[in-house]
Amino acid sequence: MKRVVEVTINGERHELALEPYRSLLDVLRNEVGLTGTKKGCDVGDCGACTVLLDGKPVNSCLVLGVEVAGCDIVTIEGLQPDPERLHPLQESFMKHGGAQCGFCTPGFVMMAKALLDENPNPTEEEIRFGIAGNICRCTGYTRIVTAIQEAAKELSEGRSPA
Amino acid sequence: MNVVGTSVKRTDIIGKVTGTAQYAGDVKLAGMLHGKIKRSTVAHANIKRIDISRAVAFPGVKAVLTHENVPRVLHYGSPHPRSASVTCDQYILDRKVRYWGEGVAAVAAVSEEIAEEVLDLIDVEYEPLPGVFTVEAAQASGAPVIHETGYANNLLFKPVVVTRGDVAKGFAQADLIIEGEYETGRPTPAYMEPNVCVCQWDNTGKLTVWVSTQTAFMVRGILAEVLGLPLHKVRVLVDHMGGGFGAKQDLFQHEFLCALLAKETRHPVRMEYTRGETFVGGRSRHPCKIWLRQGFRKDGTVVAREARMTYNSGAYGSHGPGVTIVGTSALTSLYRCENVHLEGRCVYTNTPIAGAYRGYGVVQTYYALDIQMDEAAARLGMDPVELKLRNAVREGDLAPSGHPIVGHGLEDCIRRGAQEAGWEQLRRRPHEPDGTFRRGWGMGCEMHGSSAYPGIKEQGNAIVKMNEDGTAVLLTGAAGLGTGAHTALAQIVAEELGLRFDDVAVVHGDTDIVPWDIGAFASHTTFMVGRAAQMAASEVKRQLLQRVGEQIEVAPEDLEVRDSVIAVRGVAAKRMTVREAMGPKPGIPAANLVGNGTYTPTKSYSFAAHFVEVQVDTGTGQIDVLQVVPVHEVGKVVHPVAAAGQIEGGIQQGIGHTLTEDYIVDLTNGRSLNAGFVDYKMPLSMDMPPIRTIILETAPDPGGPYGAKGIGEDPIIAIGPAIANAIYDAVGVRFRHFPITPEQVLAALKDKTNADA
């Protein structure tokens, strides 16, 4: 039996009729049409499906759609401050080679967003710890770490608003 | 140079950081059904009976396929039909299963959940056959035959034999002879995007396939051949893809099944592998056993080299022949040697399929070679750097392909790496023999060809079109598997045409539109397609300057283009933008300028030396890589950030297969034991050391665009032996296999203590 769930996604209110067994990841991708969030494993191992749930990062494959009633969700599609402008993390990932195949990128960017929200000036060690649940197979993480460091600088110096 | 050599904004990344980039799995079509594959629960068996009646009757199920109702066409599961690289040994679904997890049936249903659920309602009765899970068991006399199409003793093809000079004569001149056995594990590429495709037929009988592949034209060709369609009735679309690392050259089973399910149901069908299926039904590296024997003079010169390799192909041939040929021939080189005798074999076993994976056979053989060079240095009392420099392949030497080497790239890499690492001081430093944590340094080298030529008769193709506003479009068949290839190609076109980078767009990923390409593999794209793009751009520029020359009455050779402005050389006042030159004028229509470039290659090689520091915890056996200094020589670098990214990612995968990654098969029944990211342990952010990447441009190749060579394969090769050699430096224990696990380190340290005592 489907259940009706009200949820805010990227600032927009949605009323969704959901099968109780369907993951938030599948709901976002298949029922809301937000395919930027990726399915790399579907069992919480890879972090490609990371989204913000009431400001905290979650593997959306491990959350049921019906669990997020009344919650506020931000996906990669909701990160840009306005359509003409990228978030500093997005700019930084582009500039510093933080993305290659790009499949893990939305998850990394969202995880980095959560990290910087909580700790605006992380050390390299704190960044590496913060993204330890996200797997990238292309970059060796070097440039992802740099991208997050540079975005943190950009944000904390107030050059770009988050 | 203006554009080539700068890290311009990659054209593919904005979609990736905003979530708008479309991958095959993001395609959603009206009326789309979902497909799933039922997989075998035995490793080797004939299918006696398969009953689909319960599945067909299940609500929401639209079609069920088995070997009884799909075309029975023997096909090449890999992309180079009729080349020596691959075997023709697969059916879409067969009456026989050859590995645990092989697809035996497929279902299309209205939801993924129903498709998944109903797999249990397909009843398969197996007549079990004895399974062979190691190359020894498969080659034993009386071993079960896995493929009737193969050679005796489960060989895929006739052994590869490579001979240069006279090894017996060489060994007779040797002051020191070393031999050893080496063994490599079964890492998998583990790209982040699971295999996925969507298939749709239209009313004219044309099949459209959205698929995550490195080789769209090969997918088109094989689908057309197996389904009995002409090429213009199969269209393959790939926009973005989430990595491939070689393995996504193959056709897996789902492309055929998805197309047939879509045909049967008259609905589009989507089929996506789970992560587990991506392991089980995917492709791994070939596990390999290597016997290697070399003779050295006192001064370190290698005078003879003899080796026998046996690669484990798993249940199907895939790239087995190509991997065996490339890996075997690689031992003719890297360290020069006049007397060489090499034999490579590739054997079927009832294990998951090995295929193409970054480093293509060479990861295995250079692991053995570079460890044995380190052993020789120790025995000869030489510095390994000195020994490797003495023997390093150089200008004019014959490469594995038989082509002469251009330049002194390997020597340059070794020297620069030694300098950066401070090797001389490191060699002189005292080792602390008693501490719990012991550190050591090691180095490894590699070379790898750009493009699969001459093994495969390749060509690079490109079309460049000018628009009437002075912008240009490049049409390329090269896949964008994440390397930044399309950006590099656009840079080359902009450079050649004298346009601003932003004035060039790239069209790719549609086999109906773009020129044919063999696929993105073998470090091919920048070298081959880049050169073709340069040729196409050069042709358009010739047409453009001719048009301008006629308009302003100047000889075309006196014109130059830079930043999208055409000027007469030496006459500052005479200028015209490319936009003005292209557009219509009274009495002159807009120009239609198209350039076509086709490049058939020479062979070129890239080189690297990796210097690595490790720390061994003698209490737990844990090995940590503390830092890596990779030095790569790749000719002209087109995009420095993307090139460095390739190197660092390759090192990550190489650290993985050397220390922690091994896809394990139960040798009693062929079952996969760790088909998931928790049990198949790849390096994560906390595991990765600092990497000080250095790229040299000292040996540009005249065959590549502006001297550029390939880079994709190279960085995964030298890191492995560098780590093994560093472990030896740290604790004095020689490992001749990978992965090197903590348990093995502890056991070896205990043995060493006992032996020393």
Interface residues (C-beta under 8 A of the other chain):
Chain A: Y21 R29 N30 G33 L34 T35 G36 T37 K38 K39 G40 C41 D42 V43 D45 C46 A48 T75 I76 E77 L79 Q80 L86 L89 Q90 F93 M94 K95 H96 G97 A99 Q100 C101 G102 F103 C104 T105 P106 V109 I127 R128 F129 I131 A132 N134 I135 C136 R137 C138 T139 G140 Y141 T142 R143 I144 V145
Chain B: S7 K9 R10 D12 I13 I14 G15 K16 V17 T18 G19 T20 A21 Q22 Y23 G25 D26 K28 E113 P189 A190 Y191 M192 E193 P194 H240 M241 G242 G243 F245 E272 T274 R275 L481 G482 T483 G484 V641 A642 A644 G645 E648 G649 G650 I651 Q652 Q653 G676 F677 V678 M682 P683 L684 S685 M686 M688 P690 I691
